[in-house]
Amino acid sequence: MKIGLRIFLGYFLIVGLAGFFVMRVFVDEVKPGVRQAMEDTLVDTSNALAELAAADLRFDEPLNQYSLTASLQLPLSDYALRLPQLYAAAQHNAHNAVKHVPLGYRRFTSLLPRARLA
């Protein structure tokens, strides 16, 4: 390799390394300032948006407020005491349904338990 080419490549290597380190220092120095400016801008924008949205998000309180609460308490024993009556009614309905089925369907209803009428 000729000496002129070596000097030429060495020169560009030195200039390239110097540019790299200068840019690295420049970015390290400028980055906090840019971040601070962006933060201030975002804070101002968020405050302006909050002021604009405050009117839409405000809830007016009615002057006359009424509250109505209702509750119903029903003991479970009322349901338990009705079970025998409900069972008897279901048996009676099953017996009447079997009695009034046309003759061709009686073989299907023979699987139903016979209802005892009280």
Stockholm file with secondary structure:
# STOCKHOLM 1.0

chainA/1-118         MKIGLRIFLGYFLIVGLAGFFVMRVFVDEVKPGVRQAMEDTLVDTSNALAELAAADLRFDEPLNQYSLTASLQLPLSDYALRLPQLYAAAQHNAHNAVKHVPLGYRRFTSLLPRARLA
#=GR chainA/1-118 SS CCHHHHHHHHHHHHHHHHHHHHHHHHHHHHHHHHHHHHHHHHHHHHHHHHHHHHHHHCCCCCSSCCCCCCCCCCCTHHHHHHHHHHHHHHHHHHHHHHHTSCGGGHHHHTTSCCCCCC
#=GC SS_cons         CCHHHHHHHHHHHHHHHHHHHHHHHHHHHHHHHHHHHHHHHHHHHHHHHHHHHHHHHCCCCCSSCCCCCCCCCCCTHHHHHHHHHHHHHHHHHHHHHHHTSCGGGHHHHTTSCCCCCC
//
